[in-house]
């Protein structure tokens, strides 16, 4: 091959590689990583992407060069001359892809092993998925349960999953990993958040009518702030003060994600407005306390007109009696004030 041909090929390859690299780098394909595991996964992604860009550039350069220099004349219908395969070339184009695929496999295996390694000093959180809400229980916090996942930064987390009904899938995009939750199986996921912030938790498995509402937040805070929060929430949940403990149960179980309640600063519109509970009870022709408790433990017994059935989770009837009673009284008192 002449020097001019080599330069032409190199120029075409550089042009094709530059365009591919610009598309890969300039467009925001991935969210900014906020965990050590996501950073490693991103490394694998870019490792594979660079290999693909180089191969793409070589193939496109050869293709364009062939189109430009070896195209047939408009009236040439003859076959090309028969040629025998090049043994050395065939060896190289088999060997090089084998080495590249092996390298990708080795790098991926190392990253998977590191991402799955929990270590000794970790925070254990039980994650429960149900139609259509997430809840998070902290064994180290007297099994206090919340509807929002709060964790300390740079702390290894071990999340253990339980599904109470159908298949769900836990995903925080900035953490880089997903985990399906299958009824009867309790998989685990290891995460080490390394950036303070507020990140969305999304269910990525179509799980029913309210799938789109099955979202909450992961809040990553400093260790000192987390310790203070966990101590305060555990104390509030077990408090004998109904106003305090009821609000804690409301907040911890994610009720504000679907309902409006002025006393709790909740403004969601997925479910009925809880500030109007006396009005709803009158329409249902039930005593207020009975109406509120039944709406929590058996939400499909009476559904306010204008709202669909089978959206509110059926599992709140499993709340401990003291928490259920505190929540009922809190909602009654708050709705009367509203």
SVG drawing of the C-alpha trace seen along z (x, -y; Angstrom):
<svg xmlns="http://www.w3.org/2000/svg" viewBox="-74 -25 79 44">
<polyline fill="none" stroke="black" stroke-width="0.4" points="0.0,0.0 1.4,-3.4 2.1,-6.1 -0.8,-8.3 -3.2,-5.4 -2.1,-5.0 -2.5,-8.7 -6.0,-8.6 -7.0,-5.7 -5.6,-7.3 -7.4,-10.6 -10.8,-8.8 -10.3,-6.8 -9.5,-9.9 -12.6,-11.7 -14.9,-8.7 -13.3,-8.2 -13.6,-11.9 -17.3,-12.0 -18.0,-8.9 -16.0,-10.2 -17.9,-13.5 -21.3,-11.7 -20.1,-9.5 -18.6,-12.3 -20.7,-15.4 -24.2,-13.8 -25.2,-13.1 -25.7,-9.4 -25.3,-8.6 -26.3,-10.4 -23.5,-11.7 -22.3,-8.8 -23.1,-9.3 -21.7,-5.9 -18.4,-4.1 -20.1,-1.3 -21.5,-3.6 -18.1,-5.1 -16.7,-1.6 -19.6,-0.7 -19.0,-3.9 -15.3,-3.0 -16.4,0.3 -18.8,-1.6 -16.1,-3.9 -13.6,-1.2 -15.9,0.7 -16.9,-2.5 -13.3,-3.4 -12.7,0.1 -15.9,-0.3 -14.9,-3.7 -11.5,-2.5 -13.0,0.5 -15.7,-1.7 -13.1,-4.2 -11.1,-1.4 -14.1,0.2 -15.5,-3.1 -12.2,-4.2 -11.7,-1.0 -15.3,-1.2 -15.1,-4.8 -11.7,-4.2 -13.0,-1.2 -16.1,-3.2 -13.9,-6.0 -11.1,-4.1 -12.5,-0.8 -16.0,-1.6 -17.0,0.0 -17.7,-2.1 -21.4,-2.6 -21.3,-0.2 -19.1,2.4 -21.1,5.6 -18.1,8.0 -17.1,9.9 -14.0,9.1 -11.0,11.4 -11.0,14.4 -8.6,14.2 -7.5,16.6 -7.9,15.6 -5.0,14.1 -4.0,16.5 -2.1,14.0 -4.9,11.4 -7.4,14.0 -5.3,14.9 -5.0,11.3 -8.7,10.5 -9.6,13.5 -6.9,13.0 -7.5,9.2 -11.2,9.5 -10.6,12.5 -8.1,10.4 -10.5,7.4 -13.5,9.5 -11.3,11.3 -10.1,7.9 -13.7,6.7 -14.7,9.8 -11.8,9.6 -12.5,5.9 -16.2,6.5 -15.6,9.5 -13.2,7.4 -15.8,4.5 -18.6,6.9 -16.6,8.5 -15.7,5.2 -19.2,3.8 -20.6,6.9 -18.1,6.8 -19.9,5.5 -17.1,5.5 -17.6,5.5 -18.7,2.0 -22.0,1.5 -25.5,0.2 -28.3,2.8 -31.6,1.6 -34.6,3.8 -36.4,2.6 -40.0,3.6 -41.7,3.2 -45.5,3.2 -48.1,1.9 -47.4,-1.0 -44.8,-2.2 -41.4,-1.6 -40.7,-1.4 -37.3,-1.2 -36.7,0.4 -33.6,-0.2 -32.7,2.8 -30.1,0.5 -32.9,-2.0 -35.3,0.2 -36.8,1.4 -38.1,-2.1 -39.7,-2.2 -39.8,-5.2 -41.1,-5.9 -37.9,-7.8 -34.4,-6.2 -32.0,-8.2 -28.3,-7.0 -24.9,-8.4 -22.4,-9.3 -19.3,-7.0 -21.0,-4.3 -21.4,-0.8 -25.0,0.1 -26.5,3.6 -30.1,3.5 -32.2,6.6 -35.3,6.7 -38.8,8.1 -41.8,7.9 -45.3,8.3 -47.1,8.8 -45.6,8.7 -42.2,8.2 -40.8,4.7 -37.4,3.3 -35.4,0.9 -33.3,-1.7 -31.4,-4.9 -30.0,-6.1 -27.0,-7.9 -26.1,-4.8 -25.7,-2.7 -27.3,0.5 -30.8,2.1 -32.3,4.9 -35.5,6.9 -37.6,7.8 -39.4,11.1 -42.0,12.4 -40.6,15.2 -37.0,14.3 -34.9,11.8 -32.0,10.6 -29.4,8.1 -27.7,5.1 -24.5,3.4 -24.1,-0.4 -21.7,-2.9 -23.0,-6.5 -20.2,-9.0 -22.0,-12.2 -24.4,-14.1 -27.6,-14.9 -31.2,-13.8 -31.7,-11.2 -34.9,-9.6 -35.8,-6.0 -37.8,-4.5 -39.6,-1.2 -38.5,-0.1 -40.7,3.1 -44.3,2.5 -46.1,3.5 -49.7,2.5 -52.0,-0.5 -50.1,-2.7 -46.6,-1.9 -45.9,-5.5 -46.5,-6.7 -44.1,-4.2 -41.3,-6.7 -39.6,-8.1 -36.2,-9.6 -32.8,-8.5 -31.3,-11.2 -27.6,-11.0 -26.4,-13.0 -23.3,-13.3 -22.8,-10.7 -23.5,-13.1 -26.7,-14.3 -27.8,-10.7 -27.2,-9.7 -29.2,-12.7 -32.0,-11.9 -32.2,-8.2 -32.2,-8.9 -34.9,-11.5 -37.1,-9.4 -36.8,-6.3 -37.8,-8.4 -40.7,-10.1 -42.1,-6.8 -42.1,-5.3 -43.3,-8.5 -46.5,-8.4 -47.4,-11.9 -50.0,-11.1 -49.4,-14.4 -45.7,-13.7 -45.8,-10.0 -48.7,-10.2 -46.9,-12.7 -43.8,-10.5 -45.8,-7.5 -47.4,-9.6 -44.0,-10.8 -42.1,-7.6 -44.6,-5.6 -44.6,-7.9 -48.2,-9.0 -47.3,-12.5 -46.2,-11.1 -49.9,-10.5 -52.0,-12.8 -52.4,-16.4 -52.3,-17.1 -51.6,-20.7 -50.4,-19.8 -47.6,-17.6 -46.8,-20.0 -47.9,-17.4 -49.4,-18.6 -49.6,-15.4 -52.7,-14.8 -52.6,-11.1 -55.0,-10.2 -57.9,-12.1 -57.2,-15.3 -56.8,-14.3 -57.7,-17.8 -61.2,-16.9 -61.6,-13.6 -64.7,-14.8 -66.3,-15.6 -65.3,-12.2 -66.6,-10.4 -70.0,-12.1 -70.2,-11.1 -69.3,-7.5 -72.0,-7.6 -69.5,-6.4 -68.2,-7.8 -65.0,-9.7 -62.7,-7.4 -64.1,-4.3 -63.8,-5.8 -60.2,-6.8 -59.1,-3.5 -60.9,-1.4 -59.5,-3.6 -56.0,-2.7 -56.4,1.0 -58.9,1.8 -58.6,-1.0 -60.8,0.6 -63.8,0.9 -64.8,-2.7 -63.0,-4.6 -63.8,-8.3 -65.5,-9.0 -63.0,-10.3 -60.2,-8.1 -59.4,-4.5 -59.4,-1.4 -56.3,0.8 -53.8,-2.1 -53.3,-2.5 -51.2,0.3 -53.1,2.9 -50.3,3.5 -50.8,0.6 -53.0,2.9 -49.8,4.6 -48.7,1.4 -48.2,2.1 -51.3,1.2 -49.8,-1.7 -48.6,-3.2 -51.9,-2.7 -53.8,-4.2 -51.4,-7.2 -51.8,-7.7 -55.6,-7.6 -55.7,-10.1 -53.2,-12.4 -55.2,-12.4 -58.5,-13.1 -57.0,-16.0 -55.2,-17.4 -58.2,-17.3 -60.4,-19.0 -57.9,-21.8 -57.8,-22.1"/>
</svg>
